[in-house]
Amino acid sequence: MHVIGTAFDVRWTKEQGRIEVDLHRGSVVVTGPHINGQLRLQSGQRLTGATDGPSSITRSEAVEAAPGPSASSSAKAAPDSSAVSDAERVADLSAGSGERREPPAAGPTNWSHLVAQGDFERVLDAAQRRGLDNVLSTGTPSELAALADAARYGRNTQLARRALLAERKRFPGAAAARGAAFFLGGIEPDGSAAALGWYETYLAESPNGPYAPQALGRRMMLVHRRGGAPASAPLAREYLTRFAQGPYASAAHKILERSSE
């Protein structure tokens, strides 16, 4: 799957050999078995595929339009750490998820455009030439977001954290600043109190924001790992009430099953 400045949810059902991709923003190009050539998935669409049949694209009812002027991807070659660990460590509970912040229309030298093209090193080099402190204190919102994204994908967690915190400090109340809380949760050590705190912050500031299904799902999984099914059951019930078709719905059902045993 080739990701182009996008945000999406992925669900895989092993027993049925079935995959679903809900695209929130941007576009993805999908190739693979039972696909003749390639399929381009656009914002608001769902791709459904199975190992024993053809793939199809339909309108997704679960997709929310997300604001934000920046470009990003935790679903490029590698999702952010919390999404990976949820999918790998508790495969019987969780669903994978990936995020990109969609870039605005931009010329070839725009940092957001460069991030969308995967040219992270060029963004980091440009920021170094201007001076990181200068960029963090005077850069535009889209420059800070692009720098944070480029640093995340370049595995420079320290710089990514500085850029995301600068977004929140310099542009409080902006949609991008609220979204930065979600991305901060993704770069904190997996399972840490800091990660949990940032997801709680995002949900408090943006309870109906574009990343709310992922933030609540990740919060639920972190609480489950820390306190088991009894501690996470209230969050599982909340998740199913709010996001019955969300990427962590299957995990929520299983948590409630275990809490009643």
N, C-alpha and C positions, 0 to 999 in steps of 0.2 A: 504494500500500500504506500503510495507516494503522497505525503502530506503537504498542503500548500496553505500556510497561514490560517490555521483552523482550530476549532474546538469540537471534540466529538466524544461520544461514549461508545464503548465496545462491550458486548455481552457474548459469552461463549458457553454453550450448553454441551458438555462432553457427552452425556448420554445420548443426545439426539444428533450429535455432530452438526450443530447449528450455530451460526454466528449472526449477530445483528450489530449494525453500526448506525447510530443516530448522529447526524452531522448538525452541529449547532450553528457554525459559521464557517465561511471559507469554502474550500473544496478539497476532495481527495480523489486520487485516481487509484482504482483497485484492480489488481490482476490476480490470477490464481486459477485453480481447478474449476471447471464448470463455468468459466467466464470466457467468452469468445473475444479475444483481444484484451480490451480493458473497459472498465466502467468508470465514468466520472460522476461522483456524488456531490451534489450541490447543497447549499444551506437549506435546512428544513426537510431533508430527505432521509429515508431509512433504507439501508441495504440489508437484505435478508439472504443468507446463503446456507446451504447444507451440503454435506459430503455426498448425499445420494440424489441430488437434484440441482437444477439451475439456480442462479442467483437472480434476485429481482430488486427493483428500486420502487419505493412507495413514499408517500408523504408521511413524515413522522409527526405524531401528535405530541411527542415529548419534548420537541425542540423549542427552546426559548431564544429570541433574538437577544444578543448580548451587546451592551455598549462598550466603548473603550477605544481609544485612538491608537493603540499600540500593537506590535506584532510579537508573537511568541509561540513556543511549542514545547510542552513537555511530552508531546507525542511524536516528535521527530524520530530520530533513531532510538532514543531512550526516553521513556516517560520519567516523571519525577519519582523520587525514591519511595514515597508513600504509596503511590499507585502500584509500583512494581511489587513491593513487599506484600501488599494486601492480596494481589493476585497470586503470588507465588507461595506465601506462607500459609494463607488460609483460603486455599483454592476451593475448599468445600463451602466457604462462606461468602467470598467476595467476588466483585466484578471489576474488570480493568477499566481504566478511564484515562483519557488524555486531554490536554488543553493546549490550545494556541490562542494568543490574543491577535485578532485580525488586524493587519496594518491598514492605514488609510491609503488612498491613492497617492503615489509618490514617484519622484524621479529616481534615477539610478543611483544618486549619491545619498538618498534619504536612508537613515539608519534602519527605520522600520522596514523599508523595502529590502534592505540587505539581509535582515534577519529572516524575512519571509522567504528569501532565496537560499537560506542556509549559509550565508557568508558571514559567520559569526566572528571570525578572526579579523575581518576587515573593520567591523564595528569596534572591536576591542583595540585594534591598532589606532584607529582614528581617535578614540577616547584617550588613549595614552598620549598621543601627540598633543591634544588639547590640554591635557592635564586632568587626571581623574577628579581631583578636588574641585577644579573649575567646572567640570561637567556636572558633578553632583550638586554644586551650589548655584549654577546658572543655567543648566541645560533645560530644554523645553520638556513638557510632560512626555511627549512621544520619544524624545531622546533618552530620557531616564528609563522608560519602559523597554526600549530597544536594548539599552545597555544591560539592564537586568536580565533580559531574555538571553542575550548573547553570552553573558557570564554564566547563566544557569546551564546552557547547553555546552559551554566550554568547561564545565565542572569547576568554575571559580566561585565557590559558594560564598566566600567572604565578600567579593565584589558584588555579587548578585544581591546579597543581604543589604549592603550599603545603598545600592541603587533603589531597591524596593522601599527601604526605610526613608530614603530621601523623597520618594514619591509621596509617601504618607505625610511626611513633615511639611513639605513645601506646598502641597496641593490638597490639604485636608478637605474632605467632603466630596472630592471629585470621584467619579466612577472608577477611574484607574487607580486611585489611592485606596479605595475600598477593595478593589480586586487584588491589590498588592498584598493584602493580608492573607488571601488564599494562597498566593504563590509563596509567601514566606512560610506558611505551614508546610509546603511541599519540599522546601530546602532544609528545613530543620532535621536533626537526626531522627531516623525512623523510630516511631513509638515514643518520642520524647514528650515531656510536659510542654515544651515550647511549641511543638507542632500542634498539639491539642489546643493550646491557648490561642494560636493564630486562627485555627478553624472556628473556634468559638467566637473570636473577635469578628471574623468575616460574617458569620451568621447573625451576630448581634447588629452589625452595621448594614448588612444586605440580606435580610431574611428571605427575600424573594429574588435575590440576585442571580445572574446567569450561572454562577458556580455553586449555588446553594445545594443542588442534589449531590454534587461531589463532596462539598464541605461537610454536609450532615452525614453522608455515608462514611467518610473517613473518620469523622469524630466518633461515630458509632463503632467502627472497627477498632479504633485506638482504645476506647473505653472497654470494649469486649476483651481485648488482649490484656488489659490491666486488671479488670475485675470480673471477667467471664460473662456468661449469659445473664445472670441476675442484674448486674450493674448496667448492661447495655440494652436490656429489654425495653425500658421506657423510650430510648432513642430509636429502637427498632420500630416500635409502635408509631412514634412520630413520623419516622421516615415513610412508612407504608401509608399513613394518612395523607401526607403531603406529596409523596412521589411514588405512587403505587407502581408506576412503570419505570422508575429510575434505575440507574446502573447498579445500585446496591439493594434493590428490592429482594432479590433472591437471598442475599446474606441476611437481610432483616427477618425474612420468614424463618430461616434456619435458626437464628438467634432465639426467636420466640418459641420455636419448637423445643429447643434445648432448655429454655428457661422453665418450661412447663413439665419437664421430665422429673 
